Amino acid sequence: MRIRTQFFLTMILFGLVILAVSISALITNNFIELASTQEQTAGNIARGASELSYLANDYVIYRESQQLDRWLARYNSFSTDVASLQTETPEQVALVNNIRANSLRLREVFDSVKNAVQNPSGQGQLFDQELVQVSWSRMAVQSQGLSSDASRLEQLAGTRVHQLQLVNFFTILGLVGVMGAFIVFNFLVVQRRTLKAIGTLREGTEIIGAGNLEFRVAEKENDEVGDLSRAFNRMTHHLRDVTASKSDLEREISERKTAEAKTVYLATFPELNPNPIAELDEGGNVVYINPAARRQFPDLEKTGRKHPFLRDWEYVTGLKNDGKSPVLTRDIKVGDNWFEKTFSYLPQDGHFRVYARDITQRVKAEEELRASRKFLLIANRNHDIQSLLREYTRHIKDTTGCEAVGIRLLDERGKIPYIAYDGFSQKFYETEGPLNITTDKCMCINVVKGDTDPSQPFYTKFGSFYMNGTTRFLATVSEEDKGQT
């Protein structure tokens, strides 16, 4: 049986059980309601018989029309209850017949009492009393009979209600039990057949997943699991036709992983290189820069060949267009740093690769070495201090590009006169020359005395004074300091 059919049957049976339970409950409730009404009516009859006996006694004693009317009204209600009684069993039929007969006899006896009370005979008061006493006794007998039969009928109706409730309970319990048994049966069938088939299919997928494409899953059942097994076998067959063998596949995967690992390893060289590397197409557009180049030249990708770092681009591409080797190494200054830059042409894709190395420290060392050598040459060819300092002054002026340079010497009296100078006017020399560190105050004296403040913008951290423009310098000096300078 297919799982879908089994599911539909389960749902149909469940619906039938629900329907049967509903119908059983509806029918039983109708019988219970009828029996309950019968029980209530029998109770009313028993109470009515007692009330009629009580009202008859009042009428016999007081003989007033008010008691008569009450008895007649109560008897009419009592008769209605008696007429509404319904029977189901022979015992109930006998009891109802007795109740109806006693009801009629009760009315006959009361009518005779009423006639005796309303139309006294000529035989005297004693005869009337005896007649009333006999009639009252007969009424008491009828009332007791009615009450007894009604009580018995009420008891039978109550027993019937209890029986119907039990029947309803056990009917519902039985139907639910049938449904439960069917569910358990379905579960056992699914566990034995469906789950077992799924487990077999899962084992087959593990075997095929391990590489055994010759394995076939059993196709025993003619249900959804069997359809799935057949579809899986067809998939395995197609997979075996279009897929290489396991060993070839593993070898191909291994070779591919090795190649990928090598590619990744080689790709880390430019990425981890601490020196700038860039690659440009023939139009001068940047196609790659490594992290070091991106840190050193943040706007290189945006500006391309117009960046100062590539200002010799036209020259390099010109060598390539002329048929010469476009491999060129040269030093270039970008900002405050010097770089040794090498161009290399990649003919396979027509790109240019640029390798750079920061040589700022080397250039500065070479410049310092040349300056030291120059000072040593000056010192070697001058034998007196005056001519030595004058040539030093001229060399410093030429090297630094300053407009004026002067050298002061501190003597034993605290004076710091210009021993040599170049570029100063005579007036400036005469004004600034005779300074004394003990009496005067100015920036030069602060430097000579070592009384400098590196936090100020015009002092260096090594104790020098730097101005490079009077107007800009005075803008950074407070009024108090201006007075001292």
Secondary structure by P-SEA (a helix, b strand, c coil): ccaaaaaaaaaaaaaaaaaaaaaaaaaaaaaaaaaaaaaaaaaaaaaaaaaaaaaaaaaaacccaaaaaaaaaaaaaaaaaaaacccccaaaaaaaaaaaaaaaaaaaaaaaaaaaaaccccccaaaaaaaaaaaaaaaaaaaaaaaaaaaaaaaaaaaaaaaaaaaaaaaaaaaaaaaaaaaaaaaaaaaacaaaaaaaaaaaaaaaaacccccccccccccaaaaaaaaaaaaaaaaaaccccaaaaaaaaaaaaaaaaaaaaaaaccccccbbbbbbccccccccccaaaaaacccccccccccccccaaaaaaaaaaaccccbbbbbbbccccccbbbbbbbcccbbbbbbbbbaaaaaaaaaaaaaaaaaaaaaaacccaaaaaaaaaaaaaaaacccbbbbbbbcccccccccccccccaaaaaaaccccccccccaaaaaaacccccccccccccbbbbbccaaaaaaaccaaaaaac
